[in-house]
Amino acid sequence: MLSAYTELLATWLRARFANSDRGASLVEYALLVALIAVVCVIAIQILGSNASTSFSKTGSGLTVAG
């Protein structure tokens, strides 16, 4: 599904800036930004899950002093 959006964006950008070399660079930068965003979202999900598991284990290991 993300690929379809990326293709749509790339097609639109090519049509919008087809007459200049600057447009080609803009498409490349847009694709790079999209790729970086996807990698960041995946990394945050993985790290968030690992942090949650770690905090849960630490919390279970603590005893309540009463």
KOLROFI-259176 format. One record per atom (N, C-alpha, C, CB): x negated, y negated, z negated; residue in one letter. Coordinates in steps of 0.2 Angstrom, whole numbers, plus 2048, in hexadecimal, padded with zeros to 3 digits. Glycine has a CB too. Layout:
// residues N
    px    py    pz   type
     X     Y     Z      a
...
// end
This chain:
// residues 66
    px    py    pz   type
   7FC   806   800      m
   800   800   800      m
   7FC   7FA   800      m
   805   800   7FA      m
   7F6   7FA   7FC      l
   7F2   7F4   7FC      l
   7EE   7F3   803      l
   7EC   7F5   7F7      l
   7ED   7F9   806      s
   7EA   7F8   80D      s
   7EF   7F4   812      s
   7E9   7FF   810      s
   7F5   7F6   811      a
   7FA   7F2   815      a
   7FA   7EB   814      a
   801   7F5   814      a
   7FA   7E9   80E      y
   7F9   7E2   80C      y
   7F3   7DF   80F      y
   7FA   7E1   805      y
   7ED   7E2   80E      t
   7E7   7E0   810      t
   7E7   7DF   818      t
   7E1   7E5   80E      t
   7EA   7E4   81B      e
   7EA   7E3   823      e
   7EF   7DD   825      e
   7ED   7EA   826      e
   7F4   7DC   821      l
   7F9   7D7   823      l
   7F5   7D0   822      l
   7FF   7D7   81E      l
   7F1   7D0   81C      l
   7EE   7CA   81B      l
   7E8   7C8   820      l
   7EA   7CA   814      l
   7E5   7CE   822      a
   7DF   7CD   827      a
   7E2   7CB   82E      a
   7DB   7D4   827      a
   7E8   7CE   82F      t
   7EB   7CC   836      t
   7ED   7C5   836      t
   7F1   7D1   837      t
   7F0   7C3   830      w
   7F2   7BC   830      w
   7ED   7B7   830      w
   7F6   7BB   82A      w
   7E7   7B9   82D      l
   7E1   7B4   82D      l
   7DE   7B4   833      l
   7DC   7B7   827      l
   7DE   7BA   837      r
   7DB   7BA   83E      r
   7DF   7B6   842      r
   7DB   7C1   840      r
   7E6   7B6   842      a
   7EA   7B2   846      a
   7E9   7AB   845      a
   7F1   7B4   846      a
   7E9   7A9   83E      r
   7E8   7A2   83C      r
   7E2   79F   83E      r
   7E9   7A2   835      r
   7DC   7A2   83E      f
   7D6   79F   83F      f
   7D2   7A3   845      f
   7D2   7A0   838      f
   7D5   7A5   84A      a
   7D2   7A9   84F      a
   7CE   7A5   853      a
   7D8   7AC   853      a
   7CF   79E   854      n
   7CB   79A   858      n
   7C4   798   856      n
   7CF   794   85A      n
   7C2   79A   850      s
   7BC   797   84D      s
   7B8   79D   849      s
   7BD   791   848      s
   7B2   79C   849      d
   7AE   7A1   845      d
   7AF   7A1   83E      d
   7A6   7A0   847      d
   7B1   79B   83C      r
   7B3   79A   834      r
   7B8   79F   832      r
   7B5   793   833      r
   7BD   7A0   837      g
   7C3   7A5   835      g
   7C0   7AC   834      g
   7C8   7A5   83B      g
   7BC   7AE   838      a
   7B9   7B5   837      a
   7B6   7B5   830      a
   7B4   7B7   83C      a
   7B2   7B0   82E      s
   7AF   7B0   827      s
   7B4   7B0   822      s
   7AA   7AA   827      s
   7B9   7AC   823      l
   7BF   7AC   81E      l
   7C2   7B3   81D      l
   7C4   7A7   820      l
   7C3   7B6   822      v
   7C6   7BD   822      v
   7C2   7C2   81E      v
   7C8   7C0   829      v
   7BB   7C1   81F      e
   7B6   7C5   81C      e
   7B6   7C4   814      e
   7AF   7C5   81E      e
   7B6   7BD   812      y
   7B6   7BB   80B      y
   7BD   7BD   808      y
   7B5   7B4   80B      y
   7C2   7BD   80C      a
   7C9   7BF   809      a
   7C9   7C6   807      a
   7CF   7BD   80D      a
   7C6   7CA   80C      l
   7C6   7D1   80A      l
   7C1   7D3   805      l
   7C4   7D5   811      l
   7BC   7D0   804      l
   7B7   7D1   7FF      l
   7BB   7CF   7F8      l
   7B1   7CC   7FF      l
   7BE   7C9   7F8      v
   7C2   7C7   7F2      v
   7C7   7CC   7F0      v
   7C5   7C0   7F3      v
   7CA   7CF   7F5      a
   7D0   7D4   7F3      a
   7CC   7DA   7F1      a
   7D4   7D6   7FA      a
   7C7   7DC   7F3      l
   7C3   7E2   7F1      l
   7C1   7E1   7EA      l
   7BE   7E4   7F6      l
   7BE   7DC   7E9      i
   7BB   7DA   7E2      i
   7C1   7DA   7DD      i
   7B8   7D3   7E2      i
   7C7   7D7   7DF      a
   7CD   7D7   7DA      a
   7CF   7DE   7D9      a
   7D2   7D3   7DD      a
   7CF   7E2   7DE      v
   7D1   7E9   7DD      v
   7CD   7ED   7D8      v
   7D2   7ED   7E3      v
   7C6   7EC   7D9      v
   7C1   7EF   7D5      v
   7C2   7ED   7CD      v
   7BA   7EE   7D7      v
   7C3   7E6   7CD      c
   7C4   7E4   7C6      c
   7CA   7E6   7C2      c
   7C4   7DC   7C6      c
   7CF   7E7   7C6      v
   7D6   7E9   7C3      v
   7D4   7F1   7C1      v
   7DB   7E9   7C8      v
   7D1   7F5   7C5      i
   7D0   7FC   7C3      i
   7CB   7FC   7BD      i
   7CD   7FF   7C9      i
   7C6   7F8   7BD      a
   7C1   7F8   7B8      a
   7C5   7F6   7B1      a
   7BB   7F4   7B9      a
   7C9   7F1   7B1      i
   7CD   7EF   7AB      i
   7D1   7F4   7A9      i
   7D0   7E8   7AD      i
   7D5   7F8   7AD      q
   7D9   7FD   7AB      q
   7D5   803   7A8      q
   7DD   800   7B1      q
   7CF   805   7AB      i
   7CB   80A   7A8      i
   7C9   808   7A1      i
   7C6   80C   7AD      i
   7C6   802   7A1      l
   7C3   800   79A      l
   7C8   7FF   795      l
   7BF   7F9   79C      l
   7CE   7FC   797      g
   7D3   7FB   792      g
   7D5   802   78F      g
   7D9   7F8   795      g
   7D6   807   793      s
   7D8   80E   791      s
   7D3   811   78C      s
   7D9   812   797      s
   7CC   810   78E      n
   7C7   812   78A      n
   7C7   80F   783      n
   7C0   812   78E      n
   7C8   808   783      a
   7C8   804   77D      a
   7CD   806   779      a
   7C8   7FD   77F      a
   7D3   807   77C      s
   7D9   809   778      s
   7D8   810   774      s
   7DF   809   77C      s
   7D5   815   778      t
   7D4   81B   775      t
   7CF   81B   770      t
   7D1   820   77B      t
   7C9   817   771      s
   7C4   816   76C      s
   7C7   813   765      s
   7BF   811   76E      s
   7CB   80D   766      f
   7CE   80A   760      f
   7D3   80F   75D      f
   7D2   804   762      f
   7D7   813   760      s
   7DB   818   75D      s
   7D7   81D   759      s
   7DF   81C   763      s
   7D2   820   75C      k
   7CE   824   758      k
   7CB   821   752      k
   7C8   827   75D      k
   7C9   81B   752      t
   7C6   818   74D      t
   7CB   817   747      t
   7C2   811   74F      t
   7D1   815   749      g
   7D6   813   745      g
   7D9   81A   741      g
   7DC   810   748      g
   7D9   81F   745      s
   7DB   826   742      s
   7D5   828   73D      s
   7DC   82B   747      s
   7CF   826   73E      g
   7CA   829   73A      g
   7CA   825   733      g
   7C3   828   73D      g
   7CD   81F   733      l
   7CC   81B   72D      l
   7D2   81E   728      l
   7CD   814   72E      l
   7D0   81E   722      t
   7D5   81F   71D      t
   7D7   819   719      t
   7D2   825   718      t
   7DD   819   717      v
   7E0   813   714      v
   7DE   814   70C      v
   7E8   813   715      v
   7DB   80F   70A      a
   7D9   80F   703      a
   7DF   80C   6FF      a
   7D2   80A   702      a
   7E1   80F   6FA      g
   7E7   80D   6F7      g
   7E6   80D   6F0      g
   7ED   811   6F8      g
// end
